[in-house]
Amino acid sequence: MQPISIGVDFGTSNTVIAVVGADLGSTVLKVPSRVGEGTALPSILCFRPAEPNPRERPISSAGADAIADYISRTGPARLVQSMKSFLGSRAFVDTKVFTHTYTLESLIGTLLQHLYDATGARELLTQAPLVIGRPIEFAGASPDDELAQTRLKAAFAFAGREADRIGTEPEAAAYAFASRAKGRHLVLVADLGGGTSDFSIVEVNAEGAQPKLTPLAQTGIGIAGDRFDYQIVYNAVCPALGMGSQFQPETKKLPIPLWIYANFASWHQLSMMNNRQTLRHITDILRTAVDQEAFEGLVHVIRNEEGFTLFQAVSRVKQTLTTQDTAKLNFKAGPIEIDRMVARAEFEQWIADDLSRIEATADEAVRTAGVNPANLTRVFMTGGTALVPAVRELFAKKFGADKLVGGDEFSSVAQGLALMGVPR
């Protein structure tokens, strides 16, 4: 294939690479692994000590292979995920992987190197411009936008190829929509991923050989699928691990500190609790906990680094609820076994506040563009979170079910980024 343009969508959950060829059509490069072939590389790294000399740089794997290596580990292993969520954090400078220090840029760059090697993209990257994506607003509390974008560019440079252009992810999704549309449209693009929800109002003119796009407004918020996962953990798992119970350090009973359960927001935050100081503090609470068994389950999760296993179980529940009314959550934490049904109705209740904030961000895009919502002809929904029924229902009620369009939820941004790089 002779590439005209290449697009890479580095996502919180998945990373995708697409190529535009001479026919001006976009193609997603397949990502092979030991467990099969897919269109996306899960944005996960697994590090294992180098053998026979563990002082050498750790051995890394990525995506489905990383998950398989971590699950089948017989010795030390370190799993790294959701790297994109830390791009705008000034607090995250670097991390230790065994005896070696990795910056965030080098971690992301290592993931990209695995992507390029798996897809055979290295040669293609020498032949065509590279367009990469970024959200409207990076995830995290008060993210530093300039720092995040600088780190993102540096990560691609670390992987061996600097980006020629950076495009916003909802604008890229609009290009993907325009490539298959006909006529003129006023479109609300909703890019609903793992870490962020981004919106763009775009005028699309698809009457010529190449579509013309006029962006009118863009908004974003750091709430998406990962936040939905946390709501399941917080409401269905944390109470079984002692949240809401008490301990009695002296004569008076006190509530178990909530900061402990705030770290369940993601499995990698949970893994950071496995340090001497935190464990000492938690085991001090355990000694006088009213519900000893529940708190022993909590300590088991932290000490044995079961966070990844927990979030895998939670992710399966969320995925099942996209097509069924109930899903079974099964997770064992030492003496505690969580085996309960989660109804879609209660899940939707748990995420109601998050949905309201996502809705408000979409409303802001419409308002900033100065358009009448009734004049929108299409609502293009992409990203894995677009598959959540409550999300689709929100937009269907707001704009009309007949206006909703989708497809290629996990790859449309990468395809759009590649299309953005086509000379016009």
C-alpha positions in Angstrom: 0.0 0.0 0.0 1.2 3.5 -0.9 0.0 5.7 1.9 -1.2 9.3 1.4 -1.8 9.9 5.1 -1.7 8.1 8.4 -3.8 8.7 11.5 -3.2 7.4 15.1 -5.8 7.6 17.8 -4.1 7.0 21.1 -7.0 6.4 23.5 -7.4 5.8 27.2 -8.6 2.3 26.5 -7.6 1.5 23.0 -5.2 2.7 20.3 -5.9 2.5 16.6 -3.9 3.3 13.5 -5.5 4.0 10.1 -4.1 4.7 6.6 -5.5 6.5 3.6 -4.4 5.1 0.3 -4.5 6.3 -3.3 -8.2 5.6 -3.6 -8.7 8.2 -0.7 -10.4 5.5 1.4 -9.4 4.9 4.9 -8.2 1.5 6.2 -7.7 0.4 9.8 -4.6 -1.7 10.2 -5.1 -5.0 11.9 -3.3 -5.7 15.2 -2.3 -9.3 15.6 -1.6 -10.8 19.0 -1.0 -14.3 20.4 -4.7 -14.5 21.2 -6.1 -13.3 17.9 -6.4 -10.3 15.6 -8.3 -7.1 16.2 -8.7 -3.5 14.9 -7.4 -1.9 18.1 -4.5 -2.3 20.5 -5.7 -2.1 24.1 -3.7 0.7 25.7 -2.0 -1.5 28.2 1.6 -2.4 28.9 3.0 -5.3 30.9 6.6 -5.2 32.2 8.5 -8.2 33.4 12.1 -8.3 34.7 14.7 -9.1 32.1 16.2 -12.6 32.5 18.8 -13.7 33.4 19.9 -10.1 34.3 17.0 -8.2 36.1 19.1 -5.0 36.1 18.6 -4.7 32.4 15.7 -2.8 31.0 12.4 -4.7 31.7 10.8 -6.7 28.9 7.5 -5.2 27.8 4.4 -6.4 25.9 1.3 -4.5 24.9 -2.4 -4.9 24.3 -3.9 -8.4 24.5 -0.4 -9.9 24.9 0.2 -7.7 27.9 -3.1 -8.8 29.5 -2.2 -12.5 28.8 1.4 -12.0 30.2 0.1 -10.4 33.4 -2.6 -13.0 34.0 -0.2 -15.9 33.4 2.6 -14.4 35.4 4.7 -16.6 37.7 7.0 -13.9 38.9 7.0 -10.1 39.3 5.1 -8.1 36.7 3.9 -4.6 36.4 0.8 -3.6 34.4 0.3 0.0 33.2 -3.0 1.3 31.8 -5.0 4.5 31.2 -1.8 6.5 30.5 -3.7 9.1 28.6 -5.5 10.1 31.7 -2.3 11.4 33.2 -1.1 13.6 30.3 -2.4 16.8 31.9 -1.3 15.9 35.4 1.6 18.0 36.8 1.8 15.5 39.7 2.8 12.6 37.4 6.4 13.0 36.5 7.7 9.5 36.2 7.2 6.0 37.8 9.5 3.2 38.8 9.2 -0.1 37.0 11.3 -2.4 39.1 14.7 -0.6 39.2 14.1 1.5 36.1 12.5 5.0 35.8 9.9 5.7 33.1 8.5 9.0 32.2 4.9 9.2 30.9 6.2 10.0 27.5 8.4 6.9 27.4 5.5 4.7 28.6 3.2 6.0 25.8 6.1 5.8 23.3 6.7 2.2 24.2 3.0 1.4 23.6 3.2 3.1 20.2 6.4 1.2 19.3 4.5 -2.1 20.0 1.6 -0.8 17.8 3.9 0.0 14.9 5.7 -3.3 15.1 2.5 -5.3 15.4 0.9 -3.6 12.4 4.0 -3.3 10.2 3.5 0.4 10.1 7.1 1.6 10.5 7.8 1.6 6.8 4.5 3.3 6.1 5.4 6.1 8.6 8.4 7.0 6.5 6.2 7.6 3.4 3.3 9.8 4.5 2.3 12.5 7.0 1.2 11.5 10.5 -1.9 13.0 12.1 -2.6 12.3 15.8 -5.6 13.1 17.9 -6.2 14.9 21.2 -9.4 15.5 23.2 -11.0 18.9 23.6 -10.3 18.7 27.3 -7.8 16.2 28.8 -8.9 14.0 31.6 -8.1 14.7 35.3 -8.7 17.4 37.8 -7.6 20.8 36.4 -5.5 19.3 33.5 -2.7 21.4 32.2 -3.5 21.5 28.4 -0.1 22.8 27.3 1.7 20.2 29.3 -0.6 17.4 28.0 -0.1 18.3 24.4 3.7 18.7 24.8 3.8 15.2 26.4 1.7 13.7 23.7 4.0 15.1 20.9 7.0 13.9 22.8 5.6 10.4 23.2 5.2 10.1 19.4 8.7 11.4 18.9 10.0 8.8 21.4 8.3 6.1 19.3 10.3 7.2 16.3 8.0 9.5 14.3 7.0 13.0 15.2 3.5 14.1 14.4 3.0 16.4 11.4 -0.4 17.6 12.7 -2.6 17.3 15.8 -6.4 17.2 15.2 -9.1 17.2 17.8 -10.8 13.8 18.2 -14.4 15.0 17.5 -13.3 16.9 14.4 -11.6 13.7 13.2 -14.8 11.8 13.8 -16.6 14.4 11.7 -14.2 13.6 8.8 -15.1 9.9 9.2 -18.8 10.8 9.1 -18.3 13.0 6.0 -16.4 10.3 4.1 -19.6 8.2 4.0 -22.2 11.0 3.9 -24.0 12.5 1.0 -25.3 16.1 0.6 -25.2 18.8 3.3 -25.5 18.3 7.0 -25.3 20.2 10.3 -23.9 17.5 12.6 -23.3 17.1 16.3 -20.4 14.8 16.7 -20.3 13.0 20.0 -17.0 11.2 20.7 -17.6 9.2 23.9 -14.5 7.3 24.9 -13.0 5.9 28.0 -11.6 9.0 29.6 -13.3 12.0 27.9 -16.5 12.9 26.2 -16.0 15.4 23.3 -18.5 17.2 21.2 -18.3 19.2 18.0 -20.8 21.0 15.8 -19.8 20.8 12.2 -21.2 21.9 8.9 -20.5 19.1 6.3 -20.7 19.6 2.6 -20.4 16.2 1.0 -21.6 17.1 -2.5 -18.1 17.3 -4.1 -15.3 14.8 -4.7 -13.9 15.5 -1.3 -16.1 16.6 1.6 -15.7 20.1 3.1 -16.0 20.6 6.8 -16.6 23.8 8.7 -16.3 23.4 12.5 -18.5 25.7 14.5 -17.9 24.8 18.1 -16.1 22.2 20.3 -16.5 21.2 23.9 -15.3 18.4 26.1 -15.4 17.0 29.7 -13.2 14.4 31.5 -16.1 12.0 32.1 -16.8 8.8 30.1 -16.6 5.1 30.3 -14.0 4.8 33.0 -16.1 6.9 35.3 -19.1 4.5 34.6 -16.8 1.6 35.7 -16.0 3.4 38.9 -19.7 3.9 39.7 -20.2 0.1 39.5 -17.2 -0.4 41.8 -18.3 2.2 44.3 -21.9 1.1 44.5 -21.6 -2.7 44.1 -18.1 -3.6 45.4 -17.0 -1.0 48.0 -19.9 -1.7 50.4 -18.9 -5.4 50.5 -15.3 -4.3 51.3 -16.3 -2.3 54.4 -17.3 1.1 53.0 -20.0 2.6 55.3 -19.0 0.4 58.2 -17.1 1.6 61.3 -13.9 1.0 63.3 -13.2 1.8 67.0 -9.7 3.0 67.6 -10.6 4.1 71.2 -13.9 4.4 73.0 -15.9 6.0 70.1 -16.8 4.3 66.9 -15.8 6.2 63.7 -16.7 5.6 60.0 -14.2 3.9 57.8 -12.4 6.8 56.0 -13.8 7.3 52.5 -10.4 8.3 51.0 -9.6 4.6 51.0 -12.5 3.9 48.6 -11.8 7.0 46.5 -8.7 5.1 45.3 -11.0 2.5 43.7 -11.6 5.1 40.9 -9.2 3.1 38.7 -7.3 -0.1 39.2 -3.9 1.6 38.8 -4.8 4.0 41.6 -5.6 1.0 43.7 -2.3 -0.6 42.9 -0.5 2.5 44.2 -2.0 1.8 47.7 0.2 -1.3 47.9 3.0 0.5 49.7 4.3 0.1 53.3 2.9 3.4 54.7 -0.6 3.0 53.3 -0.8 -0.7 54.2 0.3 0.1 57.8 -2.4 2.7 58.1 -5.1 0.4 56.7 -4.1 -2.6 58.8 -4.2 -0.4 61.9 -7.9 0.3 61.0 -8.4 -3.4 60.4 -7.5 -4.3 63.9 -10.5 -2.4 65.3 -12.9 -2.7 62.3 -16.4 -3.7 63.3 -16.8 -5.8 60.1 -13.5 -7.6 60.2 -14.2 -9.9 57.3 -15.2 -7.1 54.9 -12.1 -5.1 55.7 -9.9 -8.2 55.3 -11.3 -8.4 51.8 -10.2 -4.8 51.2 -6.7 -5.5 52.5 -6.5 -8.7 50.3 -7.4 -6.6 47.1 -4.7 -4.1 47.9 -1.9 -6.4 49.1 -2.4 -8.9 46.2 -2.9 -6.2 43.6 -6.3 -7.6 42.5 -7.4 -4.2 41.0 -7.0 -5.3 37.4 -9.0 -8.5 38.0 -11.7 -6.4 39.7 -12.0 -3.9 36.9 -12.0 -6.7 34.3 -15.1 -8.1 36.1 -16.7 -4.7 36.3 -16.0 -4.1 32.6 -17.7 -7.3 31.7 -20.8 -6.2 33.7 -20.9 -2.9 31.8 -20.5 -4.6 28.4 -23.3 -7.1 29.2 -25.6 -4.3 30.2 -25.4 -2.8 26.8 -27.4 -5.7 25.4 -29.2 -7.2 28.5 -31.3 -5.9 31.4 -29.1 -7.6 34.0 -25.5 -8.8 34.4 -23.8 -10.9 37.1 -20.9 -9.4 39.0 -18.6 -12.1 40.4 -15.4 -11.2 42.3 -13.6 -12.9 45.1 -11.5 -10.8 47.6 -10.0 -13.1 50.2 -12.8 -14.1 52.6 -15.3 -12.0 50.6 -17.1 -13.3 47.5 -19.2 -10.8 45.6 -21.8 -12.6 43.6 -24.7 -10.4 42.7 -26.9 -9.3 39.9 -26.6 -5.7 38.6 -29.7 -4.4 36.9 -29.5 -1.9 34.0 -31.9 0.3 35.9 -29.7 0.6 39.0 -26.6 1.1 36.8 -28.4 4.0 35.1 -29.2 5.4 38.4 -25.6 5.3 39.5 -24.4 7.1 36.4 -27.3 9.6 36.3 -25.2 12.6 37.5 -22.4 11.8 35.0 -24.9 11.6 32.2 -26.3 15.1 33.3 -22.8 16.5 33.0 -22.2 14.9 29.6 -25.5 16.3 28.5 -24.6 19.8 29.7 -21.3 19.6 27.7 -23.2 18.7 24.5 -25.7 21.5 25.2 -22.7 23.9 25.5 -21.5 22.9 22.1 -24.9 23.6 20.5 -25.2 26.9 22.4 -21.6 28.1 21.5 -22.2 27.2 17.8 -25.3 29.4 17.9 -27.5 26.8 16.1 -31.0 25.7 16.8 -31.0 22.0 18.0 -33.9 21.3 15.7 -31.8 22.2 12.7 -29.2 19.5 13.4 -29.6 16.9 10.7 -27.4 14.2 12.2 -25.9 13.2 15.6 -22.9 11.1 14.9 -22.0 9.0 18.0 -18.6 7.2 18.2 -16.4 5.7 20.9 -17.1 2.7 23.1 -19.3 4.7 25.6 -21.7 5.5 22.7 -22.9 1.9 23.0 -24.2 2.4 26.5 -28.0 2.3 26.1 -28.6 5.2 28.6 -26.2 7.4 26.6 -28.0 6.6 23.3 -31.4 7.2 24.9 -30.3 10.6 26.2 -29.3 11.8 22.7 -32.3 10.1 21.1 -34.7 12.0 23.4 -32.9 15.2 23.0 -32.4 15.3 19.2 -34.6 12.5 17.8 -33.8 8.8 17.4 -34.0 9.2 13.6 -31.0 11.6 13.6 -28.6 9.2 15.4 -26.0 7.5 13.3 -22.9 5.5 14.3 -20.7 2.7 13.1 -17.0 1.9 13.6 -17.3 3.2 17.2 -13.7 2.1 18.1 -12.0 3.2 14.9 -13.8 6.2 13.3 -11.5 8.7 15.0 -8.3 7.1 13.7 -9.9 6.9 10.2 -10.9 10.6 10.5 -7.4 11.6 11.6 -5.9 9.9 8.5 -8.5 11.6 6.3 -7.5 15.0 7.8 -4.0 14.5 6.5 -5.1 14.1 2.8 -3.8 17.1 0.8 -6.7 19.4 -0.4 
